[in-house]
């Protein structure tokens, strides 16, 4: 250790009261985290790239400082969606400190890692008060049936109004309008369920019908339109 001349010439003064770091909640325990291996948590972080062209939601399951599970969901440029594949391959097995300093190519994923790191080390995790934390695989449970990210995509203009393109239930196939051309419901197809039916041996047409549904007052609609082409659906 090298000290400056000024410090060397100082007289020693006792440090006094020092209780160490404050404990943080981790998996139903209060932990004084002094080293990386003291951290266990499951939580999420959201990040964005420098030009704010895209965003990433990152979910990590950390046990004893080591990332055991990573779920990477991105929306934006094609470069970022490809970086997500690399992140899912790189992150498991790293400590949260290593992951914070790993070049994941995309700024959005790096920023999500930073935000998530802060939540974890300050004890603001989803599993803070869950005894023994969440099992490895909790990330997949976030995706629900069909293991597909839930995406909301809507579009609107002042001149022509709103278009629903994709919502929690899935891909919107038809928008229901009333006599004033206001949206009162929609039809959708859940691609995750449809693919499960096809993989299970269903014919594509039958699988499409089984995975389709509707929301709202579709039965009361004056007309149905395709939100992507604006063509009326008979």
C-alpha positions in Angstrom: 0.0 0.0 0.0 1.4 3.4 -1.0 0.6 6.5 1.1 1.2 10.1 0.3 3.7 12.1 2.4 0.8 14.1 3.9 -1.0 10.9 5.1 2.2 9.5 6.4 2.7 12.6 8.6 -0.8 12.5 10.0 -1.3 11.4 13.6 -3.6 8.3 14.1 -7.2 8.9 15.3 -9.4 6.0 16.4 -12.3 5.3 14.0 -14.9 5.0 16.7 -18.4 3.5 16.2 -18.7 1.4 13.1 -21.5 -1.3 12.8 -20.6 -2.5 9.3 -23.1 -2.6 6.4 -26.8 -2.6 6.8 -28.5 -6.0 6.2 -30.6 -6.5 3.1 -33.5 -9.0 2.7 -32.5 -12.1 0.7 -34.7 -15.1 0.3 -36.5 -14.5 3.7 -33.2 -13.8 5.5 -31.5 -10.6 6.6 -28.0 -10.7 5.1 -25.0 -8.4 5.6 -23.6 -8.7 2.1 -19.8 -8.2 2.2 -18.8 -10.3 -0.8 -20.3 -11.2 -4.1 -21.0 -14.8 -2.8 -23.3 -13.3 -0.2 -25.9 -12.4 -2.8 -28.9 -14.6 -3.7 -31.9 -13.1 -5.5 -34.3 -13.4 -8.4 -35.4 -10.2 -10.0 -35.8 -8.2 -13.3 -34.1 -5.2 -14.8 -35.0 -3.0 -17.8 -32.5 -1.3 -20.1 -32.3 0.8 -23.2 -29.7 1.4 -25.8 -27.9 4.8 -26.3 -30.0 6.0 -29.3 -33.1 4.6 -27.4 -33.8 2.5 -30.4 -34.6 -0.6 -28.4 -35.2 -2.0 -24.9 -34.3 -5.2 -22.9 -36.0 -6.9 -20.0 -33.5 -9.1 -18.2 -34.4 -11.6 -15.5 -31.7 -13.3 -13.4 -31.8 -16.0 -10.8 -28.7 -15.6 -8.6 -27.6 -18.2 -6.0 -24.6 -17.5 -3.8 -23.4 -14.8 -6.1 -23.5 -17.0 -9.3 -26.1 -16.5 -12.0 -28.0 -19.8 -12.4 -30.7 -18.6 -14.8 -31.1 -15.8 -17.3 -34.2 -14.8 -19.3 -33.5 -12.1 -21.9 -36.4 -10.4 -23.7 -35.6 -7.7 -26.2 -37.5 -5.4 -28.6 -35.9 -3.1 -31.2 -33.1 -3.5 -33.7 -32.1 -6.9 -35.2 -28.6 -6.5 -33.6 -30.0 -6.4 -30.2 -32.3 -9.5 -30.7 -29.2 -11.4 -31.8 -27.2 -10.1 -28.9 -29.9 -11.7 -26.6 -28.9 -15.1 -27.8 -25.3 -14.4 -26.8 -26.4 -13.0 -23.4 -28.4 -16.2 -22.6 -25.3 -18.2 -23.4 -22.8 -16.0 -21.5 -24.5 -15.0 -18.3 -25.2 -18.3 -16.5 -22.2 -19.3 -14.5 -20.9 -15.7 -14.0 -20.9 -13.8 -10.8 -23.1 -10.7 -10.8 -19.9 -8.6 -10.8 -18.5 -10.4 -13.8 -21.8 -10.0 -15.6 -21.9 -6.3 -14.9 -18.5 -6.0 -16.7 -19.2 -8.3 -19.6 -19.5 -6.8 -23.0 -22.9 -8.0 -24.2 -22.6 -5.9 -27.4 -26.0 -4.3 -27.0 -26.3 -1.2 -24.8 -29.8 -2.1 -23.8 -28.7 -5.5 -22.4 -25.8 -3.9 -20.6 -28.1 -1.2 -19.1 -30.6 -3.8 -18.0 -27.7 -5.6 -16.2 -26.7 -2.4 -14.4 -30.2 -1.7 -13.3 -30.8 -5.2 -12.1 -27.4 -5.3 -10.3 -28.5 -2.2 -8.3 -31.8 -3.8 -7.3 -30.1 -7.0 -6.2 -27.3 -5.5 -4.1 -29.8 -3.1 -2.4 -32.2 -6.0 -1.5 -35.0 -4.9 -3.8 -35.4 -8.3 -5.4 -38.6 -10.2 -6.3 -37.5 -13.0 -4.0 -36.5 -10.8 -1.1 -39.1 -12.3 1.3 -39.5 -15.8 -0.4 -38.1 -18.6 1.8 -35.2 -20.3 -0.1 -35.9 -17.9 -3.1 -37.4 -19.0 -6.4 -36.6 -22.3 -8.1 -34.4 -22.3 -11.2 -37.0 -22.2 -13.9 -38.9 -19.2 -12.5 -37.9 -17.2 -15.6 -39.8 -19.5 -17.9 -42.8 -19.2 -15.7 -42.8 -15.5 -16.4 -43.5 -16.4 -20.1 -46.6 -18.4 -19.3 -48.1 -21.1 -21.5 -46.4 -21.4 -24.9 -43.2 -20.0 -23.5 -43.5 -16.8 -25.6 -42.8 -13.2 -24.5 -46.0 -11.2 -23.9 -45.7 -8.2 -26.3 -48.0 -5.2 -26.7 -47.9 -3.5 -30.1 -50.3 -0.7 -31.0 -50.2 2.0 -33.5 -52.3 5.1 -34.1 -52.6 8.4 -36.1 -54.7 11.5 -35.5 -56.2 11.1 -38.9 -57.0 7.4 -38.9 -57.1 6.4 -35.2 -55.7 3.4 -33.4 -54.7 -0.1 -34.6 -54.2 -3.0 -32.2 -51.5 -5.3 -33.6 -50.5 -7.6 -30.7 -51.5 -7.7 -27.1 -51.1 -10.0 -24.1 -53.3 -12.7 -25.6 -51.4 -12.8 -28.9 -51.4 -11.6 -32.5 -54.5 -9.6 -33.3 -56.3 -10.9 -36.4 -59.4 -8.6 -36.3 -60.5 -5.4 -34.6 -64.2 -5.1 -33.8 -65.8 -1.7 -34.4 -69.2 -0.3 -33.4 -71.5 2.0 -35.4 -69.3 5.0 -34.4 -66.1 3.1 -35.6 -64.8 2.8 -32.1 -63.0 -0.4 -31.0 -65.1 -2.6 -28.8 -63.1 -5.8 -29.0 -60.7 -7.9 -31.0 -59.9 -11.4 -32.2 -56.5 -13.0 -31.7 -54.4 -16.1 -32.2 -51.9 -17.2 -29.5 -48.9 -18.3 -31.6 -47.3 -20.2 -28.6 -50.4 -22.4 -28.1 -50.8 -22.9 -31.9 -47.2 -24.2 -32.2 -47.8 -26.5 -29.3 -50.9 -27.9 -31.0 -49.0 -28.4 -34.3 -46.0 -30.1 -32.5 -48.6 -32.3 -30.8 -49.8 -33.6 -34.2 -52.7 -31.2 -35.0 -53.2 -30.0 -38.5 -52.2 -26.3 -38.9 -55.8 -25.2 -39.7 -57.2 -27.0 -36.7 -54.4 -25.7 -34.5 -55.1 -22.2 -35.6 -58.7 -22.5 -34.7 -58.0 -24.0 -31.3 -55.4 -21.3 -30.5 -57.8 -18.4 -31.5 -60.0 -16.4 -29.2 -61.7 -13.1 -28.8 -62.0 -10.3 -26.2 -64.6 -7.7 -25.6 -67.9 -7.2 -27.4 -67.0 -8.8 -30.7 -70.5 -10.2 -31.1 -71.9 -6.6 -31.0 -69.6 -5.4 -33.7 -71.0 -3.6 -36.8 -67.8 -4.7 -38.7 -64.5 -6.4 -38.2 -61.3 -5.1 -39.9 -57.9 -6.5 -40.3 -55.6 -4.0 -38.4 -52.8 -4.5 -40.8 -54.6 -4.1 -44.1 -57.8 -2.3 -43.0 -59.8 -4.7 -45.1 -63.2 -5.6 -43.7 -63.5 -9.2 -42.6 -66.8 -10.8 -43.5 
